[in-house]
Amino acid sequence: MRTAIIVNHVYNESLLRFTETKLFFNAENQGIHFVDDCLIVKSIDEANTLAETLENVVILQIGDFLTTKFREKHKDSVGIINAIDDPDTIKFDLHTHIGFSKKCHYPNSSKQLYIIENLLKTCLRNRKLVYLDNTEPMAPGSFNNVRHLYGLASGWKTVQLAEMIGFDSLESITVYDKNQVQLEHARWAHSYEVLPDQCPTYAQTFGEYKPHTVSKQTWKQWNEFDVNFKQINLFDLPQFPAQSLIWISNVFRYESNIFEFGWEVCKNTHKQLCEKNKESIII
């Protein structure tokens, strides 16, 4: 496990959220696995002291972007890595606001502007993006005594989970999402006794419309089950019924959410959600 320590020596909340986000996503907004956690300190002395208590650490300052070259150079490193003065770290102006209200002052050809605009475009697109499939693996384990299933509206995993638990064992199934467009897509699919060969044309989609084999085999049961469709934002810390299985996917490691709320809020909200729903399974 590697922990990033960000030296936050200036007050620039948007730049801090940007720095946190880009520890987990590269310039093309693809997820990376260079660090597992992120901590914030106010000085380099505090960072060095904290680093001594951890096994594997990278120290950077607010506004530092760790390039692919940097990550490749240190992918097998252990101990303390200081990225602040490393030539393979891209620096961002400490006093520049990163957001949607105005364009940053960087030249059009700069790496900084490319990374910022690519992130902002992705965040705007993700607000209405419809995910047609799931790339994450199914979680192993037994789901005995589950009475209520809450699954995200994206892709086919909620249908697969219902089949794994057993439709006859479930008292309720709720398909949820904070994205109303994604929710309507799931409602549209559920209305069919037999899945259509093609899905409606949406303005923005991600992935391929290719129903999973299990989904096709169990679709009649899915269609006949009285599925609820509900707009739920996990950041509101909802209380689910006891004996629920709640599939949350990567909501708390989602690029747009880290940039909007910050890593600490995402991490703590996930923990609070689990504590609030101790009588349920969250995967």
C-alpha positions as CSV (number, residue, x, y, z in Angstrom):
1,M,0.0,0.0,0.0
2,R,1.3,3.4,-1.0
3,T,0.1,6.7,0.6
4,A,0.4,10.1,-0.9
5,I,1.1,13.0,1.4
6,I,0.1,16.4,-0.1
7,V,1.8,19.5,1.4
8,N,-1.1,22.0,1.3
9,H,0.8,25.2,2.2
10,V,-1.6,27.6,0.4
11,Y,-5.4,28.1,0.5
12,N,-6.7,27.0,-2.9
13,E,-9.5,24.4,-2.4
14,S,-10.1,23.8,-6.1
15,L,-6.4,23.1,-6.7
16,L,-6.3,20.8,-3.8
17,R,-9.2,18.7,-5.1
18,F,-7.6,18.7,-8.5
19,T,-4.3,17.4,-7.0
20,E,-6.1,14.7,-5.1
21,T,-8.1,13.6,-8.1
22,K,-5.1,13.3,-10.3
23,L,-3.4,10.9,-7.9
24,F,-6.0,8.4,-8.9
25,F,-6.6,9.3,-12.6
26,N,-4.2,10.2,-15.3
27,A,-4.3,13.0,-17.9
28,E,-6.7,10.9,-20.1
29,N,-9.0,10.4,-17.0
30,Q,-8.2,6.7,-16.8
31,G,-8.0,5.2,-13.4
32,I,-4.4,4.4,-12.1
33,H,-3.2,2.5,-9.2
34,F,-0.1,4.3,-8.1
35,V,-1.4,5.3,-4.6
36,D,-4.1,3.8,-2.3
37,D,-4.7,6.7,0.0
38,C,-4.0,10.4,0.4
39,L,-3.3,12.5,3.4
40,I,-3.0,16.3,3.7
41,V,-0.5,18.3,5.8
42,K,0.5,21.9,6.0
43,S,4.3,21.8,5.8
44,I,7.1,19.8,4.4
45,D,8.4,19.1,8.0
46,E,5.0,17.7,8.9
47,A,5.0,15.6,5.8
48,N,8.5,14.2,6.6
49,T,7.5,13.4,10.2
50,L,4.3,11.6,9.0
51,A,6.2,9.7,6.3
52,E,8.5,8.2,8.9
53,T,5.4,6.4,10.4
54,L,4.4,4.9,7.0
55,E,6.0,2.2,5.0
56,N,5.5,3.4,1.4
57,V,5.0,7.1,0.7
58,V,5.1,9.7,-2.0
59,I,5.4,13.3,-0.9
60,L,4.1,16.1,-3.2
61,Q,2.8,19.6,-2.8
62,I,-0.5,21.1,-3.9
63,G,-0.5,21.6,-7.6
64,D,1.9,18.7,-8.4
65,F,0.8,16.3,-11.1
66,L,2.7,12.9,-11.2
67,T,3.3,12.1,-14.9
68,T,3.3,8.6,-16.4
69,K,7.1,8.8,-16.6
70,F,7.3,9.5,-12.9
71,R,4.9,6.7,-12.0
72,E,6.8,4.2,-14.2
73,K,10.1,5.3,-12.6
74,H,8.8,4.7,-9.1
75,K,6.3,1.9,-9.6
76,D,8.4,-0.6,-7.7
77,S,9.9,1.9,-5.3
78,V,9.5,1.5,-1.5
79,G,10.1,3.9,1.3
80,I,9.8,7.7,0.9
81,I,9.6,9.2,-2.6
82,N,9.9,13.0,-2.8
83,A,8.0,14.2,-5.9
84,I,8.2,18.0,-5.2
85,D,11.5,18.6,-7.0
86,D,11.3,15.7,-9.4
87,P,11.6,16.8,-13.1
88,D,8.9,14.4,-14.1
89,T,6.3,16.2,-12.0
90,I,4.2,18.8,-13.8
91,K,3.7,22.0,-11.7
92,F,0.4,24.0,-11.6
93,D,0.2,27.6,-10.6
94,L,-0.6,27.7,-6.8
95,H,-3.1,30.6,-7.2
96,T,-5.1,29.4,-10.2
97,H,-8.7,28.4,-9.6
98,I,-9.7,25.2,-11.4
99,G,-13.4,25.0,-12.2
100,F,-16.1,25.7,-14.7
101,S,-16.5,29.4,-14.2
102,K,-13.6,30.7,-16.3
103,K,-10.8,29.4,-18.4
104,C,-7.4,29.0,-16.8
105,H,-4.6,31.3,-17.9
106,Y,-2.3,28.5,-19.3
107,P,-1.3,28.7,-23.0
108,N,-3.4,26.6,-25.4
109,S,-0.5,24.3,-26.1
110,S,0.4,23.7,-22.5
111,K,0.2,20.3,-20.8
112,Q,-1.4,22.0,-17.8
113,L,-4.4,23.4,-19.8
114,Y,-4.8,20.0,-21.6
115,I,-5.1,18.1,-18.3
116,I,-7.4,20.7,-16.7
117,E,-9.8,21.0,-19.7
118,N,-9.8,17.2,-20.2
119,L,-10.9,16.7,-16.5
120,L,-13.6,19.4,-16.7
121,K,-15.1,18.1,-19.9
122,T,-15.2,14.6,-18.4
123,C,-16.9,15.9,-15.2
124,L,-19.6,17.8,-17.3
125,R,-20.2,14.8,-19.5
126,N,-20.5,12.4,-16.6
127,R,-23.4,14.2,-15.1
128,K,-25.7,12.8,-17.9
129,L,-23.6,9.9,-19.1
130,V,-25.3,6.5,-19.5
131,Y,-23.1,3.5,-18.7
132,L,-24.2,0.6,-20.9
133,D,-22.1,-2.1,-19.3
134,N,-20.0,-2.9,-16.2
135,T,-16.3,-3.6,-16.3
136,E,-15.7,-4.4,-12.6
137,P,-15.7,-8.1,-11.6
138,M,-18.5,-9.7,-9.6
139,A,-17.7,-9.7,-5.9
140,P,-17.0,-13.2,-4.5
141,G,-18.9,-14.5,-1.5
142,S,-22.2,-15.8,-0.2
143,F,-25.2,-13.5,0.1
144,N,-27.3,-15.5,2.5
145,N,-30.1,-13.8,4.4
146,V,-30.3,-10.9,1.9
147,R,-33.9,-9.7,1.7
148,H,-33.5,-6.4,-0.2
149,L,-31.3,-5.6,-3.2
150,Y,-30.2,-2.1,-4.0
151,G,-28.2,-1.9,-7.3
152,L,-27.0,0.9,-9.5
153,A,-28.8,1.5,-12.7
154,S,-25.7,1.1,-14.9
155,G,-25.1,-2.0,-17.0
156,W,-26.2,-5.5,-16.0
157,K,-24.7,-6.2,-12.6
158,T,-27.8,-5.6,-10.6
159,V,-29.6,-8.3,-12.6
160,Q,-26.7,-10.6,-12.1
161,L,-26.8,-10.0,-8.3
162,A,-30.5,-10.7,-8.2
163,E,-29.9,-14.0,-9.9
164,M,-27.1,-14.9,-7.5
165,I,-29.2,-14.1,-4.4
166,G,-32.3,-15.7,-6.0
167,F,-35.4,-13.8,-7.0
168,D,-37.6,-16.0,-4.6
169,S,-35.4,-14.9,-1.7
170,L,-35.8,-11.2,-2.3
171,E,-38.6,-9.1,-0.8
172,S,-37.6,-6.1,-2.8
173,I,-35.3,-4.9,-5.6
174,T,-34.5,-1.3,-6.0
175,V,-32.5,0.1,-8.9
176,Y,-31.0,3.4,-7.9
177,D,-28.8,6.2,-9.2
178,K,-28.3,9.9,-8.7
179,N,-28.3,10.3,-12.5
180,Q,-31.9,10.5,-13.7
181,V,-31.0,9.7,-17.3
182,Q,-29.2,6.5,-16.2
183,L,-32.2,5.6,-14.1
184,E,-34.6,6.0,-17.0
185,H,-32.4,3.8,-19.2
186,A,-32.7,1.0,-16.6
187,R,-36.5,1.5,-16.4
188,W,-36.7,1.3,-20.2
189,A,-34.8,-2.0,-20.3
190,H,-36.9,-3.5,-17.4
191,S,-40.1,-2.8,-19.3
192,Y,-39.3,-5.4,-22.0
193,E,-40.2,-9.1,-21.6
194,V,-37.3,-9.8,-24.0
195,L,-34.4,-7.5,-24.3
196,P,-34.3,-5.6,-27.6
197,D,-31.3,-6.0,-29.8
198,Q,-30.5,-2.3,-29.6
199,C,-30.9,0.4,-27.0
200,P,-32.3,3.9,-27.6
201,T,-29.9,6.5,-28.9
202,Y,-28.7,8.6,-26.1
203,A,-26.7,11.8,-26.4
204,Q,-23.8,10.4,-24.4
205,T,-23.1,6.8,-23.5
206,F,-20.1,4.8,-22.3
207,G,-19.5,1.2,-23.1
208,E,-21.2,-1.3,-25.4
209,Y,-24.9,-2.4,-25.3
210,K,-24.2,-6.1,-25.0
211,P,-26.4,-7.8,-22.3
212,H,-24.6,-10.3,-20.2
213,T,-25.5,-14.0,-20.7
214,V,-26.9,-14.3,-17.2
215,S,-29.0,-11.2,-17.8
216,K,-30.6,-12.8,-20.9
217,Q,-31.3,-16.1,-19.1
218,T,-33.0,-14.5,-16.2
219,W,-34.6,-11.5,-17.9
220,K,-38.1,-12.9,-17.8
221,Q,-37.9,-13.1,-14.0
222,W,-36.4,-9.6,-13.9
223,N,-39.1,-8.2,-16.0
224,E,-41.8,-9.9,-13.9
225,F,-40.4,-8.7,-10.6
226,D,-41.8,-5.4,-9.3
227,V,-38.6,-3.5,-9.4
228,N,-38.5,-0.1,-7.8
229,F,-36.6,2.7,-9.5
230,K,-35.4,5.5,-7.2
231,Q,-33.1,8.5,-7.4
232,I,-30.6,8.1,-4.5
233,N,-27.4,10.0,-3.8
234,L,-25.1,7.9,-1.6
235,F,-23.4,11.2,-0.4
236,D,-26.7,11.9,1.4
237,L,-26.0,8.9,3.6
238,P,-29.3,7.0,3.1
239,Q,-30.5,4.4,5.6
240,F,-31.2,1.1,3.9
241,P,-33.4,-1.6,5.3
242,A,-31.7,-4.3,7.4
243,Q,-30.6,-7.4,5.4
244,S,-30.0,-5.4,2.3
245,L,-27.2,-5.9,-0.3
246,I,-26.2,-2.5,-1.6
247,W,-24.0,-2.4,-4.7
248,I,-22.2,0.9,-4.7
249,S,-19.5,0.2,-7.3
250,N,-16.7,2.9,-7.4
251,V,-19.0,5.8,-6.4
252,F,-16.5,7.0,-3.8
253,R,-13.5,6.6,-6.1
254,Y,-15.3,8.1,-9.1
255,E,-13.2,10.9,-10.7
256,S,-16.0,13.5,-10.8
257,N,-16.9,12.9,-7.2
258,I,-13.3,13.2,-6.0
259,F,-12.9,16.5,-7.8
260,E,-16.3,17.8,-6.6
261,F,-16.0,16.8,-2.9
262,G,-12.3,16.0,-2.3
263,W,-10.7,12.6,-1.4
264,E,-11.2,13.0,2.3
265,V,-14.9,13.6,2.0
266,C,-15.3,10.6,-0.3
267,K,-13.3,8.3,2.0
268,N,-15.1,9.5,5.1
269,T,-18.6,9.3,3.5
270,H,-18.0,5.8,2.4
271,K,-17.0,4.9,6.0
272,Q,-20.1,6.6,7.4
273,L,-22.4,4.9,5.0
274,C,-21.0,1.5,6.1
275,E,-21.3,2.4,9.8
276,K,-24.9,3.6,9.3
277,N,-25.9,0.4,7.5
278,K,-24.1,-2.2,9.7
279,E,-27.0,-4.7,9.3
280,S,-26.5,-4.8,5.5
281,I,-23.8,-5.8,3.0
282,I,-22.2,-3.0,1.0
283,I,-20.1,-4.0,-2.0
